[in-house]
Amino acid sequence: HVQLVESGGGSVQAGGSLRLSCVVSGHTGRAYVMGWFRQAIGKEHEHSSTREGLATIDSDGRRNYAGSVQSRFSIFEDKSENTLYLEISDLKLEDTGTYYCAADFYASLAAVDRPTDFTYWGQGTLVTVS
């Protein structure tokens, strides 16, 4: 059973940087794709299909970023810690939202814009930029 637990959110000032973490368990031994998605404030209870894809990474370390994502975002994984990360630099007000990590054994890197391809989700971590 795959479990994901995000952390690292909080209140940050515009222009600053943030690193979000997602501890993942139950995913090793098989090829997988993991990703980071964002949902607007107040829409946390909406279906995952409304989440904005940011970046994906597969078990071989290949990455894909959404077209709307600028170079400010970086996804990477520390396999020794079973942790997925998302670093965001030069934070902007529009980066405010709840950030979710997700995993699936059958999704592709291209699924960065297809959140419904992901089966397993964390509970989300809130980022507020002011």
C-alpha positions in Angstrom: 0.0 0.0 0.0 1.5 3.3 -1.1 1.4 6.2 1.4 2.6 9.7 0.8 3.0 12.4 3.5 3.8 16.0 2.5 5.5 18.6 4.7 7.3 21.9 4.3 4.4 24.2 3.6 3.8 27.4 5.5 3.7 31.2 5.2 6.5 32.7 3.1 7.2 36.1 1.6 7.2 36.7 -2.1 10.6 36.4 -3.6 11.7 33.7 -1.1 12.3 30.0 -1.6 10.7 26.9 -0.3 11.3 23.2 -0.3 8.4 20.8 0.0 8.9 17.2 1.0 6.9 14.1 0.4 7.9 10.9 2.3 6.8 7.9 0.2 6.4 4.3 1.2 5.2 1.2 -0.5 6.4 2.2 -3.9 9.8 0.5 -4.2 10.5 -2.6 -6.3 8.4 -1.4 -9.3 8.7 1.3 -11.8 6.7 4.4 -10.8 6.0 8.0 -11.6 5.5 10.6 -8.9 4.4 14.2 -9.2 3.6 17.4 -7.6 0.3 19.2 -8.1 -1.3 22.3 -6.7 -4.8 23.3 -5.9 -6.2 26.7 -5.3 -7.2 27.8 -1.8 -10.7 26.8 -0.9 -10.8 24.0 -3.5 -9.1 21.4 -1.5 -12.2 19.3 -1.4 -12.7 19.3 -5.1 -11.9 16.3 -7.2 -8.2 15.7 -8.0 -9.0 16.5 -11.7 -9.0 20.2 -10.7 -5.4 20.1 -9.5 -2.8 21.9 -11.5 0.1 19.7 -12.5 3.6 21.1 -11.8 6.2 18.4 -12.3 6.6 14.6 -12.5 9.6 12.3 -12.1 9.9 8.6 -12.8 11.9 5.9 -11.1 14.8 6.4 -13.5 15.1 10.0 -12.5 13.6 11.5 -15.7 11.6 14.7 -15.2 8.9 16.5 -16.9 7.5 20.0 -16.1 4.2 21.5 -16.9 4.3 24.1 -19.7 3.1 26.7 -17.3 5.9 26.0 -14.9 8.9 28.2 -15.2 12.4 27.4 -14.2 11.5 28.4 -10.6 10.3 24.8 -9.9 12.6 21.8 -9.5 11.5 18.2 -8.7 13.9 15.6 -7.4 14.0 12.5 -5.3 16.2 11.2 -2.6 15.8 7.4 -2.9 17.9 6.7 0.2 15.3 8.7 2.2 12.3 7.7 0.1 11.5 11.3 -0.2 10.3 13.4 -3.1 11.0 17.1 -3.1 9.8 20.2 -4.9 11.9 23.3 -4.6 10.3 26.6 -5.6 12.3 29.8 -5.9 11.3 33.4 -6.3 7.9 32.7 -4.8 5.0 34.6 -6.2 1.6 35.4 -4.8 0.0 33.0 -7.3 2.0 30.2 -5.9 -0.3 30.2 -2.9 -2.3 26.9 -2.7 -2.3 23.4 -1.3 0.5 21.3 -2.8 0.0 17.6 -3.2 2.4 14.8 -4.1 1.1 11.8 -6.0 2.3 8.4 -7.2 1.3 5.8 -9.6 2.8 2.6 -11.1 1.2 3.1 -14.5 1.2 6.8 -15.1 3.7 8.4 -17.5 5.8 11.5 -17.2 3.4 13.2 -19.5 0.7 12.8 -16.9 1.8 16.0 -15.3 -1.4 17.5 -16.8 -3.5 14.5 -16.1 -3.9 14.3 -12.3 -6.5 11.6 -12.6 -3.8 9.2 -13.9 -2.5 9.1 -10.3 -3.9 6.7 -7.8 -2.1 7.6 -4.6 -2.1 11.0 -3.0 -0.9 12.7 0.0 -3.0 14.9 2.3 -1.5 18.1 1.0 0.6 20.9 2.5 -0.5 24.5 2.4 1.7 27.2 1.1 0.7 30.9 1.6 2.8 33.5 -0.2 2.4 37.1 0.9 
